[in-house]
Amino acid sequence: MLAGCFGVTVQEAKLRSLQEESGQIEKHLQLVGDPDTSAAFDFHNQLTAAQLLLQVETGDASFRLVRLRQYLAKNY
């Protein structure tokens, strides 16, 4: 059971970290606004790609956390 609780703690920390990082990217995207130079477009595209990857990772971490909690509730 202790290992399961540790797993929940690890997944919660990972999820919080991903959410914080996503918030930072969102702030940067707002700062870029409507890009008007090629460098700004490149930066905007990099941020958008990073945001998409973070959304996938956040969804995965959320799913794992829910499943782990369900497993622990059923088995302990």
N, C-alpha and C positions, 0 to 999 in steps of 0.2 A: 504494500500500500504506500509506503514511504516513497518508493521509486515513482509511483503514479502521481503522487502529489508534487514531487520534484518535476516531473514531466509537464504538469499543468503550469507550474511556476515558470518554467523555461518557455513554454509556448506563449504564456501571457506576456512575458518580457519581450519576446520576439515580436509579438503583435503590436505592443506599444511602441517599440522602436520603429517598426515599419510605418505605423500611423504618424509618428512624429516626422519621419523622413518625408512622407507624403505631404504633410503640412508644409514643410520647408519648400518642397518643389512647387506646391501651389502658390506660395508667397512669391517665389522667383518668377513663376509664369505671370502673375499679376504685375510684377515690376516690369517685365518685358513688354506687356501689353500687346499692342499691334506692332509687330516688328516692321521696320522700314529700311533696314540694311541687310545685306547678305549675312553678315556676322550675327545680327539679331535673329534672322530666320534660322540659321544653323543652331544657335543657342536654344531657341524656342523648340525646334525639332528634337534636340537632345533632351530637353526637359520633358517634352511630351512622351518620348520613348521611355524615359526613366519612370515617368508617372504610370504608364501602361504596365511596365514590368512590376512596379510596386503594387499595383492593383491586383495582379495575378498572385504575387507572393502574399499579399494581405488576405486575399480570399482563401488561399491554401492554408495559411496559419490559422485563420478563423475556423475553417473546416476541421483541421486537426485538433484544435482545442475543443470544439464541440464533441467530436467523436471520442476524444480522450475522457472528457467528463462523463459522457454516456457510458463508456466502458467501466469507469470507476464506480459509477452509480449502480450499475448492474452487478458488478463482481465484488464490491467491497462494502 
